Amino acid sequence: MRKILLAIFAALALTGTSAIAQTYDLVVAKDGSGDFDNIQDAIIAIRDYKPEGRQRILVKKGIYEEKIIVPSYKTNISLIGEDRDSTIIVWHDHGNMYTPTGWPAFTLADEKQAQADGQAKKGRKIGTFQSYTIRVDGLGFECENMTISNDAMSYWNKGWWESRSNANGVAQAVAVHIEADQTVFRNCRLLGFQDTVFNGNEDSRQVFYKCYIEGTVDFLFGPATCWFEECEIHAISNGYLTAASTPANHPFGYVFYRCKVTADPHVTREYLGRPWRNWASVIWRECELPAAIAPEGWHNWSDPAREKTARYYESKCTGPGADLSKRVGWMRQLTQHESNELKARKVLTRPGERWNSNFLPANFYDLHFAFCDEHLEKGTPYVGGTLEPKTLPDDVTSATEPLVMNFKEVDCTTFVEYMSAAMLGRVYDPTDPNDSIMKRFVQALRYRGGRRGNYATRKHYASDWIRDNEAQGLLTEITATLPSAKKQTKKIDYMSTHRDAYPQLAASDSLVREIEAIEAELSATSTWYVPKDQIRKTYDMLQAGDIVMFTYKKKGLDIFHMGFVWWPDREYSEPTLLHASSTAGRVTISGIPLAEYAQSIDACSGIRVVRLKVE
């Protein structure tokens, strides 16, 4: 019996090039160990309008001094850094720089020298919107775990951080310029000065989740509809956090939800926003505001007429800067109903489209119902052996297994695989067996090192599955930390000693030897389990979505069944088990608590518990 669990989330530092090769389309590395040593070439290498789905580019740690564009014909790209603070894209352009025909731009002094040398005609200023470090035009772009910086101020003014002297006339310097729709930035640092992030294109929708965004004046500006959640917005000088130019016919512009505003110690007067154009829309909901926020909160851009159209709101903010007693009269508070209705999907999703702004880990409970025809009334059928071929290949020893994606029939293992892959990959509607993200994650879950090869490369034993995926940083086994956990060493040899029960092994001595080598490693390794009469003591440490594996008394096997902790009403109930049940013949929820379920099975000795790394 083979066992399972999750896949891969790029926020994690992966070990082993095989896993990286299998879970990303391309790898960028400064040291030459990847497919490319720069990011722009990797983006260009992605197939235009690639129909197979989302493409993932891993960017390993390093400083990438590049000016990058994601063209409109490069769609659904995920740019994923190995580490947020150590994977850095930086460029140095600003609005007052000159260029004769193309990039990079150069300083006024360089322009004058080039003219004196007869090497260039008089250039032109590049302006704010061409000063970007990265420009995103491709639909569905996502960026995770990276720092994107425009350091023009400090680059051209040495010692700027100490002197704050802009002797070289550095102007607006955009770090991120976004024109594309359906863009998501997760766990990124976006650094600049004036105009750090241009949220361009009035029909664009943009998400920033758990990001750190730094700047001075109007450093979030533009007409797009933008949702910021759990972000830190940091001001490094007096100024304005936002300069929205929301169109009149768009109900939302900037929405900040549970964000935190911070400021350098010398900042004393920071405004929540000023209207770049009429009808600017900004909402701060449940945010923490510092004392540096100006008491009046909002500025009219020295144009009283804009007060008549600006749509500025606050709701349930906290901190010394949240005092509303001196706010401008043209700001208003959201009603309780308006505040409760302000959800990301309402702000971002349009009728009839599939995009659902999936910036959060996929909801465990919602995903379960995606696998059930009529919720719990008629669950997905339990069918064993869906991974096994009906006829063996001619060369069973070396034949590469097909990647089976059967969402309509599952056993306990494949159900856990598909659910885990969807959670790790943020696939909210896991019903398409051709979805590229689901396929990548399932392969990483199912095959050792993420490499799909012959029958023996599949992780048939749960202990093998746990150690392989834990070594890649994909999951954590928490069994040893649970109350009453015991250590054990058990001989694992069921498959090799029952080879006739497995057609592939019956047909190949070579495959048996490969399985025997894995069994020997597992047999020599100690594992932890919680005895079944002690399971209730673990309840306080369990979470909904934890994967529970039931240990087996029978010789030669480690695990005989698995499922998820189901616990929607934690205060008034005990945890139960969501699983694909051979007894019930379908995906179901156990009718008795987890501890009682284990006690009811004579062959069960206890449980092991693993937790997906979905953040």
C-alpha positions in Angstrom: 0.0 0.0 0.0 1.4 3.3 -0.9 0.9 6.5 1.1 0.8 10.2 0.5 0.3 13.8 1.3 1.1 17.1 -0.1 3.2 18.9 -2.6 5.1 22.0 -2.9 4.8 25.6 -2.0 7.4 27.9 -3.3 7.6 30.1 -0.2 9.6 27.2 1.3 13.3 26.8 0.7 13.6 23.5 -1.2 16.4 21.1 -0.8 17.4 18.9 -3.8 17.5 20.0 -7.4 15.2 17.2 -8.4 12.3 18.6 -6.5 13.0 22.1 -7.9 13.2 20.7 -11.4 9.9 19.0 -11.1 7.8 21.6 -9.4 8.9 24.7 -11.4 9.0 25.3 -15.1 12.2 27.3 -15.0 14.8 28.2 -12.4 16.8 31.5 -12.3 20.1 31.5 -10.4 22.9 34.1 -10.3 25.5 31.3 -9.9 24.5 29.7 -13.2 23.0 26.6 -11.5 19.5 27.3 -13.0 18.1 27.5 -16.5 18.9 31.3 -16.6 21.0 33.7 -14.7 18.6 36.6 -15.2 14.9 37.0 -14.7 14.0 38.7 -18.0 15.3 35.9 -20.1 13.3 33.4 -18.1 10.1 35.4 -18.7 10.7 35.6 -22.4 11.4 31.9 -22.5 7.9 31.1 -21.3 5.6 30.1 -24.2 3.4 33.0 -25.3 -0.2 32.6 -24.2 0.7 29.1 -22.9 -2.5 27.1 -22.9 -1.4 24.5 -20.4 -2.0 26.8 -17.5 0.1 28.7 -14.9 3.8 28.6 -15.3 6.1 28.9 -12.3 9.6 30.5 -12.3 11.7 30.0 -9.2 14.2 32.8 -8.5 17.0 31.7 -6.2 18.6 34.0 -3.7 20.7 36.9 -5.1 20.6 40.5 -6.2 19.2 40.8 -9.8 20.1 44.2 -11.2 17.5 44.3 -14.0 14.8 46.4 -15.5 12.1 43.8 -16.2 8.9 43.8 -18.3 6.3 41.0 -18.3 4.7 41.5 -21.8 1.0 41.2 -22.4 1.5 37.9 -24.3 3.2 36.3 -21.3 0.2 35.3 -19.2 -0.4 33.4 -15.9 3.3 33.6 -14.8 4.2 33.0 -11.2 7.5 34.6 -10.2 8.5 33.0 -6.9 11.6 34.0 -4.9 13.5 31.5 -2.8 13.5 34.0 0.1 11.7 37.3 0.4 14.6 39.3 1.9 17.4 37.7 0.0 15.8 37.5 -3.5 16.1 41.1 -4.7 15.3 42.8 -8.0 16.6 46.3 -8.2 17.0 49.1 -10.7 17.8 52.9 -10.5 15.7 54.9 -13.0 13.7 57.9 -12.1 11.5 60.4 -14.0 14.2 63.1 -14.6 16.5 60.7 -16.3 17.2 60.9 -20.1 17.3 58.3 -22.9 18.1 58.7 -26.6 16.0 55.7 -27.8 15.8 52.9 -25.3 16.9 51.5 -22.0 18.6 51.9 -19.6 18.2 55.6 -19.0 21.0 57.8 -17.9 21.6 60.9 -15.9 21.6 64.5 -17.2 25.4 64.6 -16.8 25.7 61.5 -18.9 23.4 63.1 -21.5 25.5 66.2 -21.7 28.8 64.2 -21.9 27.3 62.0 -24.7 26.4 65.1 -26.7 29.8 66.7 -26.1 31.4 63.5 -27.4 29.1 63.4 -30.4 27.6 60.0 -29.3 24.0 60.9 -28.8 21.4 63.4 -29.8 19.5 65.3 -27.2 17.4 62.8 -25.2 14.1 63.2 -23.4 13.1 62.6 -19.9 11.7 59.2 -19.4 9.0 60.4 -17.0 7.3 58.6 -14.1 5.7 55.7 -15.9 8.9 54.5 -17.6 11.0 54.6 -14.4 9.8 51.2 -13.2 12.0 48.3 -12.0 9.4 45.8 -13.1 6.4 46.4 -15.4 3.6 43.9 -15.5 1.4 43.7 -18.6 0.7 40.0 -18.7 -2.7 38.8 -17.4 -2.7 36.7 -14.2 0.8 37.6 -13.1 1.7 36.5 -9.5 4.8 37.3 -7.5 5.8 35.8 -4.2 8.6 36.0 -1.7 10.6 38.7 -3.4 12.0 42.2 -2.8 11.4 44.6 -5.7 13.2 47.9 -5.3 13.8 51.2 -7.1 16.7 52.7 -5.3 17.2 55.7 -7.5 17.2 58.2 -4.6 20.0 56.5 -2.7 21.8 55.3 -5.8 22.2 58.8 -7.3 22.5 60.6 -4.0 25.2 58.8 -2.0 24.6 59.0 1.7 21.0 59.9 1.1 19.7 58.0 4.1 21.9 60.1 6.4 21.6 63.5 4.7 18.2 63.2 3.0 19.7 65.6 0.4 18.4 65.1 -3.1 21.3 67.1 -4.8 21.0 65.2 -8.1 17.3 66.0 -8.7 16.0 62.5 -8.5 12.3 62.5 -9.3 9.5 59.9 -9.2 10.9 56.4 -9.1 8.5 53.5 -9.6 9.4 50.1 -8.3 6.3 48.2 -9.7 4.2 49.4 -12.6 1.1 47.2 -13.1 -1.2 47.3 -16.1 -2.3 43.7 -16.1 -5.6 42.4 -14.7 -5.8 39.6 -12.0 -2.4 40.3 -10.5 -1.3 39.1 -7.0 1.7 40.0 -4.9 2.2 37.8 -1.8 4.8 38.2 0.9 6.8 40.8 -1.1 8.8 43.9 -0.2 8.1 46.7 -2.6 10.6 49.6 -2.0 10.8 53.0 -3.5 10.5 56.7 -2.8 7.9 58.9 -4.5 5.5 56.7 -6.5 6.6 53.3 -5.4 3.7 51.3 -6.9 1.7 52.5 -9.9 -1.6 50.6 -9.9 -2.3 51.3 -13.6 -5.2 50.5 -15.9 -8.6 51.3 -14.6 -9.9 47.8 -15.5 -7.1 46.1 -13.6 -7.6 44.2 -10.3 -4.6 43.8 -8.1 -4.1 42.0 -4.8 -1.3 42.6 -2.2 -1.2 40.1 0.6 1.2 40.2 3.5 3.4 42.7 1.7 5.7 45.4 3.0 5.4 48.6 0.9 7.6 51.6 1.5 7.8 55.1 0.1 7.4 58.8 0.5 4.8 60.8 -1.5 1.8 59.2 -3.3 3.6 55.9 -3.2 0.5 53.9 -4.0 -1.2 55.6 -6.9 -3.4 55.0 -9.9 -6.9 54.0 -11.1 -6.9 50.2 -10.5 -9.1 48.3 -8.1 -6.7 47.1 -5.4 -7.1 44.9 -2.3 -4.4 45.1 0.4 -4.7 42.6 3.2 -2.3 42.2 6.2 0.2 44.5 4.6 2.6 46.9 6.3 2.6 50.4 4.6 5.6 52.3 5.7 6.2 56.0 5.2 9.8 57.3 5.2 9.0 61.0 5.0 6.0 63.2 5.4 3.6 62.8 2.6 0.6 60.9 1.3 0.1 57.2 1.4 -2.3 57.0 -1.6 -3.1 59.0 -4.7 -6.1 57.2 -6.2 -7.6 58.1 -9.6 -10.5 55.7 -9.5 -13.0 56.2 -12.4 -16.4 57.4 -11.4 -18.2 54.2 -12.6 -16.0 51.9 -10.5 -17.3 51.2 -7.0 -13.9 50.5 -5.4 -10.4 51.8 -5.7 -8.0 51.1 -2.9 -9.2 48.8 0.0 -6.9 48.3 2.9 -8.0 45.4 5.2 -6.3 44.6 8.5 -3.1 46.4 7.4 -0.6 48.3 9.5 0.7 51.7 8.7 4.2 52.5 10.1 6.5 55.5 9.7 10.1 56.5 10.3 10.6 58.3 13.6 11.0 61.8 12.0 7.7 61.4 10.1 5.1 63.7 11.8 2.4 64.4 9.1 1.3 61.6 6.9 -2.1 61.6 5.1 -4.1 58.5 4.3 -4.7 59.8 0.8 -5.3 62.6 -1.6 -7.4 62.5 -4.8 -5.2 62.4 -7.9 -8.3 62.7 -9.9 -12.0 63.2 -9.2 -13.9 60.2 -7.7 -10.9 58.8 -5.9 -11.9 55.8 -3.8 -10.0 54.6 -0.7 -11.1 52.5 2.3 -9.2 51.8 5.4 -10.9 49.0 7.3 -9.7 47.5 10.6 -6.2 48.9 10.1 -3.7 50.1 12.7 -2.7 53.7 12.2 0.3 55.5 13.9 0.5 58.9 15.6 2.2 60.2 12.4 -1.2 60.2 10.6 -2.4 63.9 10.3 -5.4 64.5 12.5 -7.5 65.6 9.5 -6.5 62.3 7.8 -7.1 63.3 4.2 -6.0 66.0 1.8 -7.9 67.5 -1.1 -4.8 68.1 -3.4 -5.4 71.9 -2.8 -8.6 71.6 -4.8 -11.8 72.0 -2.8 -13.8 70.8 -5.8 -12.4 67.3 -5.3 -14.0 67.0 -1.9 -17.3 66.7 -3.6 -16.4 63.5 -5.5 -13.7 61.8 -3.3 -14.9 58.6 -1.8 -12.9 58.3 1.4 -13.9 55.9 4.1 -12.6 54.5 7.4 -14.0 51.7 9.5 -12.9 50.3 12.9 -9.3 51.4 12.6 -7.1 51.4 15.8 -4.0 53.1 17.1 -3.3 56.8 17.8 -3.8 57.8 14.2 -7.3 56.4 14.2 -8.9 59.3 16.2 -11.7 60.6 14.0 -12.5 63.7 16.0 -10.6 66.0 13.7 -11.1 64.3 10.4 -12.1 66.2 7.4 -15.9 66.6 7.0 -15.9 64.9 3.5 -14.7 61.6 4.8 -17.3 59.2 6.2 -17.3 56.0 8.2 -18.7 52.8 6.8 -21.9 51.5 8.4 -21.8 48.2 10.2 -23.5 46.6 7.2 -21.2 48.1 4.7 -18.2 47.0 6.7 -19.5 43.5 7.0 -20.2 43.3 3.3 -16.7 44.5 2.3 -15.1 41.2 1.2 -12.3 40.6 -1.2 -14.5 38.6 -3.6 -17.1 41.4 -3.7 -14.5 44.0 -4.5 -12.5 41.9 -7.0 -14.7 39.3 -8.7 -16.9 40.0 -11.7 -19.9 37.9 -12.7 -19.4 35.0 -15.0 -15.6 34.7 -14.6 -13.4 32.0 -13.1 -10.9 34.2 -11.3 -11.7 34.4 -7.7 -8.7 36.4 -6.4 -7.2 33.3 -4.8 -4.5 35.1 -2.8 -5.3 33.2 0.4 -4.6 29.5 1.1 -7.5 27.6 -0.3 -10.2 27.0 2.3 -10.1 23.5 3.6 -13.9 23.2 4.0 -14.7 24.7 0.7 -12.3 22.4 -1.1 -13.9 19.3 0.4 -17.2 20.2 -1.1 -15.5 20.7 -4.5 -14.9 16.9 -4.5 -18.5 16.0 -3.5 -21.4 15.9 -6.0 -24.0 16.9 -3.5 -22.0 17.9 -0.5 -22.3 15.1 2.1 -25.5 13.8 0.7 -23.7 11.9 -2.1 -20.0 12.0 -1.7 -17.3 11.2 -4.3 -17.3 7.4 -4.7 -14.6 5.3 -3.1 -12.8 3.2 -5.7 -9.6 1.5 -5.0 -6.7 0.9 -7.4 -7.3 3.9 -9.7 -3.6 4.4 -10.0 -2.9 0.9 -11.3 -2.9 0.1 -15.0 -5.5 -2.3 -16.4 -2.6 -4.0 -18.4 1.0 -3.9 -17.6 3.5 -2.2 -20.0 5.8 -4.4 -22.1 8.8 -3.2 -20.0 7.4 -3.0 -16.5 10.8 -2.5 -14.9 11.6 0.8 -16.6 8.3 2.1 -17.9 7.4 5.6 -16.6 4.1 5.7 -14.8 1.4 8.0 -16.2 0.2 10.8 -13.9 -3.3 9.7 -13.0 -5.7 12.5 -12.1 -9.1 11.0 -11.4 -11.2 13.3 -9.3 -14.4 11.3 -9.8 -13.2 8.2 -8.0 -10.8 8.2 -5.0 -9.4 6.1 -2.3 -8.2 7.4 1.0 -4.8 8.1 -0.4 -5.7 9.8 -3.6 -8.4 11.9 -1.8 -5.7 13.2 0.6 -3.4 13.8 -2.4 -5.9 15.9 -4.4 -7.1 17.9 -1.4 -3.5 18.6 -0.3 -2.4 19.6 -3.8 -5.3 22.0 -4.1 -4.6 23.6 -0.7 -0.9 24.0 -1.4 -1.4 25.3 -4.9 -4.4 27.6 -4.0 -6.6 25.8 -6.6 -10.0 26.8 -5.4 -11.9 24.7 -8.0 -10.0 21.4 -8.3 -12.3 19.8 -10.8 -10.1 20.0 -13.9 -7.7 17.0 -14.2 -5.6 19.0 -16.7 -5.0 21.9 -14.4 -1.2 22.4 -14.5 -0.8 23.4 -10.9 -2.8 20.4 -9.6 -0.7 18.1 -11.8 2.6 19.5 -10.6 1.6 19.3 -6.9 0.1 15.8 -7.2 3.3 14.6 -8.9 5.4 16.0 -6.1 3.1 14.3 -3.6 3.1 11.0 -5.2 6.6 10.4 -6.5 9.9 10.4 -4.7 11.7 13.7 -5.1 8.9 14.8 -7.4 10.3 12.7 -10.2 7.9 10.4 -11.9 9.6 7.2 -13.0 8.9 3.5 -12.8 6.5 1.8 -10.3 9.2 1.9 -7.5 9.5 5.7 -7.6 5.9 6.0 -6.3 5.8 6.5 -2.5 3.9 3.4 -1.5 4.6 3.6 2.2 3.4 6.5 4.3 6.7 6.6 6.2 8.5 7.0 2.9 6.0 9.7 1.8 6.4 11.6 5.0 10.2 11.7 5.1 10.5 12.5 1.4 8.1 15.5 1.5 9.4 16.7 4.9 12.9 16.7 3.5 11.7 19.0 0.7 10.1 21.3 3.2 6.6 20.5 2.1 5.1 19.4 5.3 5.8 18.9 9.0 5.1 15.8 11.0 4.0 16.9 14.5 3.5 13.5 16.0 6.6 13.7 18.3 5.3 16.9 19.8 1.9 15.5 20.8 1.1 14.3 24.3 1.8 10.6 25.1 3.6 10.1 21.8 5.9 7.0 21.7 8.8 6.1 19.6 8.9 2.8 17.7 10.9 1.0 15.1 9.1 -1.5 12.9 10.1 -3.8 10.2 8.5 -2.7 6.9 8.4 -5.4 4.3 4.8 -6.1 3.3 5.2 -5.3 -0.4 8.3 -7.4 -1.0 7.0 -10.3 1.0 3.6 -10.2 -0.8 4.8 -9.5 -4.3 2.1 -11.6 -5.9 -0.4 -9.0 -4.6 1.2 -6.4 -6.8 1.2 -7.2 -10.5 4.2 -5.0 -11.2 6.3 -6.7 -8.5 5.1 -10.1 -9.6 6.4 -9.3 -13.1 9.8 -7.8 -12.1 12.6 -9.0 -9.8 14.3 -5.7 -10.4 11.4 -3.7 -9.0 11.2 -6.0 -6.0 14.9 -5.1 -5.2 14.1 -1.4 -5.5 11.2 -1.8 -3.1 13.3 -3.9 -0.7 15.9 -1.1 -0.6 13.3 1.4 0.4 11.8 -1.0 3.0 15.3 -1.5 4.5 15.7 2.3 5.0 12.3 2.6 6.6 12.8 -0.4 8.9 16.0 1.2 10.2 14.3 4.5 11.0 12.5 5.2 14.2 9.1 6.9 14.0 6.6 8.3 16.5 2.9 7.5 17.1 0.2 8.3 19.6 -1.4 5.1 21.1 -5.1 5.0 20.2 -6.2 5.1 23.9 -4.3 8.4 24.3 -5.7 10.3 21.2 -8.0 12.5 23.2 -5.0 14.1 24.9 -3.9 15.4 21.5 -7.0 17.4 20.7 -5.8 20.8 21.9 -2.8 20.5 19.4 -4.8 19.4 16.4 -6.0 21.8 13.6 -8.7 21.4 11.0 -7.0 20.1 7.9 -4.3 18.1 9.7 -3.7 14.8 8.1 -4.2 11.8 10.4 -2.6 8.5 9.5 -3.7 5.4 11.3 -0.8 3.1 12.3 -1.2 -0.7 11.8 -0.6 -3.5 14.2 -0.1 -6.0 11.3 3.4 -7.0 10.5 5.2 -5.4 7.6 2.9 -2.3 7.2 3.2 1.1 8.8 -0.2 2.8 7.9 -3.5 1.4 6.7 -5.7 4.5 6.4 -5.7 8.3 6.4 -7.9 11.3 6.3 -8.2 14.9 7.5 -9.2 16.4 10.9 -12.7 17.8 10.4 -13.6 20.2 13.2 -15.8 23.2 12.1 -17.3 23.7 15.6 -14.3 23.5 17.8 -15.9 24.9 20.9 -18.8 22.5 21.2 -17.6 19.3 19.6 -14.7 16.8 19.2 -12.7 16.4 16.0 -14.0 13.9 13.5 -12.4 12.4 10.3 -13.0 13.5 6.8 -11.9 10.6 4.6 -12.6 8.4 1.6 -14.2 5.4 3.4 -14.2 1.9 1.9 -16.9 0.9 4.3 -19.2 3.8 3.4 -18.2 3.6 -0.3 -17.7 7.3 -0.6 -16.1 10.5 0.8 -17.7 11.1 4.2 -17.2 12.4 7.7 -17.0 9.8 10.5 -20.1 9.8 12.6 -18.0 9.4 15.8 -15.1 11.5 17.2 -11.5 10.8 16.0 -10.5 8.9 19.2 -13.5 6.7 19.1 -13.0 6.0 15.4 -9.5 4.7 16.1 -10.6 2.7 19.1 -13.2 1.0 17.0 -10.6 -0.6 14.7 -8.9 -3.6 16.3 -6.0 -3.5 13.8 -5.2 0.2 14.7 -2.4 0.9 17.1 -2.5 4.7 17.0 -2.1 7.7 14.8 0.6 9.9 13.2 -0.2 13.5 12.3 1.3 15.7 9.6 0.5 19.3 8.8 0.6 21.0 5.4 2.8 24.1 5.0 0.2 26.2 3.2 1.5 29.7 4.3 
